[in-house]
């Protein structure tokens, strides 16, 4: 297991924390992703409320069963000593091959060990044509360093 990036955050460590979260989510491994959250972490994801690692794992497993072949990009919006705000986009399709781009914002709060104890996510989905996709790296897997991030993508 890698060493967690711990508060207090600097711009450099906040950027690294955001990229680490993006890479973990792009792994699509619910167990791996859940370990970045405190055992009693509290989430709001859209209209769903999730508490603790077990529920986080169940939520993520269900998400990745419904939202197929997703690819996620996150960008730092703001930070302070223990909190980070991000914006993100991800593309996915359903089992009927309809493609979507999801746009969202997340507010994160961390404990002293660098585990996320609170996550608030607001997300909107937009149907897109497959030819309008922007994210094309092999999935699951991390976004390549030379693939544009959100500031470069409209």
N, C-alpha and C positions, 0 to 999 in steps of 0.2 A: 504494500500500500504506500502511496506517495505521501509525503509530508503535507499537511494541510496548511494553507495560507491563513494566517491568524490576524485578527484585528490587533492594534489599530491599523486601518488601511491607509496606504499612500496611493497616489495615482497609479504607480507601477504595480503595486500588489492588487489593487482593485481591478485593473485590466487583466492581470494574470488570473484572478479569481473568476472573472466573467468567461475568459477563454477556457479555463478548466471545466466550468459548468457546461459550456457549449459542447466541449469534447465528450464529457461524460454522457450527456443526453443523446448525442449522436451515436454513442455506442449501442443504444437501445437495450441496455442490460439493466433491468429494474433493480437487481440486487446491488450492482456496482453504484448506480445512481443514488439509491437510498442511503448508502453509507456516507454521503456528503451532508446528510440532515441529522439533527440531533434526535435521540430516541423518542423525544416527546414533541417533535416539530409539528407546527400547526400551519396548514395551507388553506388558502382559498384559491381555487382554480376555476375560473368562470363562475358558475353558480354552485360548484361542488366544494364541500368542506372535508378536509382530510386531516387526520391526526396520527402521528407516529409512523415509524418506519414500515411496519407491516402494512398499514393502509396505503402508504406511499408506494410500496412495491406492487400492491394489488391495483392501484390506480394506474401506474405506469404500464403494467402488463396489459391491462384493458385498453389503454390509450393506443399502444403499439399494435394491438390486434385490430383496432378499427382504423387507425390512421397509418396507412401502409407506405413504406418506402420514404418516410419523412427525412428531411434534411433541414437542419436548424442553424440559424446564424443569430448570435447575440451581440449587442453593443453596449458598452458602458454609457449610462446617461448621467449619473451623478453618484457621489459617495460621501460618507463621513467616516468617523472612526469605526463604527460597528455595522453600518448599513450601506447597501449598494442598490441603486436603481438601474434597471436595464430596459432596453427595448429589444424586440426580437421579431424575426420573421421565420416561418418554416413552411415548406411545401410538402404535400402528402396527397395520396389518393385513397378513395374508399374501395370497397370490393366490387363496385360497379365501374371502376376505372375513371370516375370523376375526379379531377384534380382541383386542389384548393391551395391558396396561400393564406396562412394565418398570421395576423399582425397582433403584437401584444406588448404590454409593459408589465414588468415585475418589480416588486419591492421586496428586498431581502434584508433580514436581520440575522446577525451571527452571534454565537456565544463566544466565550473566551478561547475555546479550543478551535475556532474556525468552522464549526458545524452550523449549518443554517437552522435557526430555530423558528423562523417565521418566513413564509412566502405568500405574497398576495399577487395573483396574476389576473389581468384583464385581457381577454383575447377576442378578436373578431376574425371570422373566416370569410374569404372571398373566393367564389368559384372562378377558376381560370381554365383556359384552354391549355392542353398539354404543350402546345408550341410556345406558350407564354411563360413557361418555367424559367427560373434563373439559377437554380442550384443543381449541379450535375455531377458532383464527385461520387465515387463509389460508396454505397451505403450498405450496411451500417459502417460508420467510420468517421473520423475527424475531418473537418473541412481543411483542405490543403492550405498552406500558408499563402500561396499565391492566388487563391480564389477570393474575389471581392467580398468585403464585409458590408454591413448595412449602410455606412456612409456612402459607399460607392454604388448602392442599389436603390432604385426608387420603388 
